[in-house]
């Protein structure tokens, strides 16, 4: 079973030194604004490029694909040691921009914090995917062979990472830019009475799929009533469909067994959130509802509410195509405009 984990949950017992390095790097002056549009206080980063970015630019970076820009939250995601080392080696936005923006045309104006999605997307795609502003000696030509790399002011190992990243993936086809309208935070809370797939128990985990994005929770060993309380983040494209949910039993020596599935209709949440706009201007209230029916997996009606300035939806599901099992989730809508 392929498990593309764009978002990794927090792991207990992990040393804090790596996270501290990341936060210290974020506090540097040049990293207190987005590398692409200059917006203040960025809370996202492209781990393989080495830049800190804002929420709006984060959506565009996700649309490029992880082979170009691997987006992680500074506060919500767990970073590997290699990812933190790569960020600190680059040194931050100024160092990265000294390469990726080295050949900006004279008089060219970068998009500002209030730039529209089209202007923002065009610049970011030109900067990272098309490499239009990169030093010519670092660009990858159509034959997929990089030219000789000269010595540059930033670490030579960083230069190699740029070359290697584009060399290994420059032959992959692109399907054009995907416009995102917001972010969906899914909190997978717990499962109840899940199906047995081993001798007397199961090792369950949950996979979420939206469009081409696939995220996974951790595996809970030997538990039919697992508690995850894990938050996974998905970008929501303009033409979004239902959120696909599948539960599997993890096996070491054979293919993982399915333990049920369900679809979540996102329209009630997103439509309600967009109709009300800035949720922070309203008190706690119900603004929408997804009704239980024979055509969906709901155990009960699912209401959309403004809670402390955030748009949230509690979802209780009966897993489909399986003998038993229920799942509890919480959805939260995060507009790019906030």
N, C-alpha and C positions, 0 to 999 in steps of 0.2 A: 504494500500500500504506500503510495507516494504521499508524503506529508510536507506540504510547502508551508512553513511556519514563518510568515512575515512578521508576526508578533509573538514574542515569547513571554510567558508569565514570569513573575518574580520567583526566584529560587531561594529558599531559606538557607541560612548558613553560609552564604557567599560573602567573601571579604568585602568590606566597604571601600577599600583603597582605590579600586578601579572607578567606582562611582564618584569618589571624591576628586579624582583626577579630572573626570569629565566635567563636574560642576565648577572646579577651579578654572578649567579652560573656558567654560561659558562666561565666567565673570570677567575675562579679559576684555578690554575696551572694544576691540574690533569685532568681538563675538556677541556684543550686546545689541546688535542690529542684524537683521536678515542679510545674508550674503547676496541675495538676488534683488530685493526691492528696498532694503534699508529699514523695514519696519522694526520697531523697538521690541526688545524682550522676546527673542525667538525661543521656542520651547521644543523645536524639532531639529533633527539633524540628518544629513545624508552620510551614513557611516563609511561608505566606500569612496565618496568624494572628499569628505572631510570638512563640510561646511555646516553651519547652524542656520536654520531657515524658519520662517514664520508659518502659521497655519495655512494661509492662502497659498503660499509657494509650495508647501508640503503636498497639497492636492495635485499640483502640476507634476512635482517630482514623482509621485506615485504612478502617474499615468505613463511615465517614461519606461516603467518596468524596473524590477530590482537588479537586472543585469547592467543598468546604467546608474540608477540611484536607489540605494537601499535606505529607505526612510525609517527612522526610529524616533520615538519620543524620549526626550531627555529624562522625563519624570515617570512615565508609565511603563516603559519597556525595560527589560533586563538586557544588558549589553554583555557580550562576550569579551574576554580579555583582549582578543585580537582586534575587535572593533574599537575598543577604547584606545589601544596602542596605536591603531591607524589614525584615529582622530588627533591624538596628542602629537604624533609624529608630524602630521601636516602642520599643526600649530594654529589652525583656525582660519577664519574667513580671509584675512589679509593675504596669508601665504597662498591659499588656494586660488584666490582671485588674481594673484600675481601671475598665475599660469593661465587660468581659464578665461581671464579678461585682458590678457597681455596685448592683444591686438584688436581692441575695440576701435571701430572707425572714428576718426576725428569728428567731434560734434555729436556723437551718438549719445542719446540719453537713455539710461537704464530706467525701467519701470519703477515708479515710486510705490509707497505703501498703499495708496488709494487707486492704483492702476486696475483696469478691468481685467477679466480673465483672459481675453484674447491677447491683449498686449503682454501680459505676464507669461502666458504659455509660449508665445512666439519667442520671447527673449530666452527663457529657460531652455527651450528645445534647441535654439541656436547655440546656446552656451555649452550645453553638456552633450546633447545627442549628435548635433551636426558639427560641433567643435569649431564653429566659425571664428571664435575669438582666441582660440588656443594658439600657442606658439607653433608656427608652421612645422618645426622639426619634431613636434610631438603628435601631430595629426596622423591618423591612420588612413592610408590611401586605399583605393578601390581593390587593390590586389591583396589587401588584408595583411600587409607587411609594414610595420612601422619603420620610419627612417631612423637613422642613427641619432641617439639622444645626446645632446650636448650637456655640458655642465651648466646647472642653473642655480639660482640663489637658494631655493628650498632644498630639502633633503633629496639626494639622488634616489633613495629608496622610494620616496613618494612618486618621483617621476616614473620609476619602474611600475609602480602600482597603477598609475594612469595608463601606461602603455599596455600592461598585462590585462587590465580590465577591458579595455576596448578591443585588444587583439582577440581575446577569447570569445567576445560576444558580437563583434562588428558584423559577422556574417548572419546574425539572427535577423529575420524579417521583422519589420514594424508595421503595425496596422493603423498608423496615424494616431493623432492625439485623441484621448478620451477626455471629455469635459466632465469634471466632478462638481457636484452641487453641495456636498457636505460630507461629514464624517459620521459614522455610526459606531458607537461604543456598545458592545454587547457584553454584559456581565453574565457569564454562565454560573449560576448559583449552585444548583444541586440536582441530582437525579433521585428518583424514588422507585423502588420495586422494579429495578431493571432486570432484563432477561438473563438467565444463566447460560453461559456459553462454554465454561470449563466444567470440571467435575461437579462442583457445588456452588460456584461463584463466577465472577467475571472480573476483568481488569479494564474498566471502561474509560474511554476518552471521547471527546466531542469534536467534530469537524464542522466548521462553518464555511459556506461558499456563497460568494456574491459576485456574479460575473466571472472574471478570471482570477479573482482573489480567493485563496483558501487558507484558513487559519485553523489551528488545533490547540486544544487544551492539553494539560499534562495527563498522564495515565494515572488513575487511582487503582492501586493494587487490591485485589480480592475484596471488592465492595459492591454490593447491589444497591446501596443507598449513598453514593459518593457525594461529597461536598467539595466543589471546586472554588467558588467565589473568585473566578478569574475574569479579567477584563480584556477583551480582544477588540482591536480597532480596524474598521474597514472604511475605505473610501466609497462613496455612493455616486455612481455615474448618473448623468442626466437621464439616460434611459435605463432605469434600474428595474429589475424583476424581483421575485420573491427571494428571501434569504433561505438558502437550503441548509438544513441541519441533519447530520447523521451521527449516530453513536456506534462506536466499534469496541470490540473486545480485543485487547492487545495480546498477540501470541508471539512467542520468541522463535518458534520453529516452523510456523505455517502462516498462511495469509490470515490477516485479522478478520474476525467474524463480525457481520453487521448485527447491531442490536436495536435497530429501529431508525426511523427517519421522520422528518416533518418539514413543512414549508411555513415560513412566516411572511405574511403580507405586510410590506413596509408602507403601503400607501396611506393608511390611517395616521401613522406617526408623522410621516414627512409632510403630507398635505396639511395636517393640523398645525404643525410647527411653522410651516411657511405662511399660513394664513395669519398667525398671530405675530410673526416677526420676532422682535427682540423680547424673549421670554422674561428677561430681567425687569421689564417694565410692569409685569403683572404679579399679583399675589398667587398663592397656591390655589389651583383650580383645575377642574377637568376640562379638556379642550377637544377630546375626540374619543372614539371607541371602535374597536375591531370586534364584531359580533361573532359569537360561537354559532356554527352551523354544521350540517352533515358533510359539508365540502371542505372543512378545515380541521386541523388537529387541536383546536382549543378545548380545554377542559371547562372554561368559563369565559364570559365576555372579558376582553382585555381593554382597559381604559388608558387613554393618553392623558397625562397630567403635567402641569407646570409645578415643579417642586423646587423651592428655593432658587428660582430663576433658571431652572433647567427643564427641558422637555424630556420626560421619561415615560416608559410604558412597561408595566409588569406583564409577563407572558407565562402562562401555565399550559404546557402541552402534553397531550397523550401521544406517545410515539406510535407511528404507523408501521404497518407491515411487520409486526412483531407480536408475540403473545402477551407482553406486558411492558410497562415502563412509562414513567412520566418525567418531565424535565421542567425546571423553573429557571426563567431568564429575566433579565431587565435590560431594556433597550434605552439608549440615550442618544438624542439627535444633537449634532454639533455643526451648525452652519458655518460655511467658510467665511461669511461676512462678519462673524463676531470678532 
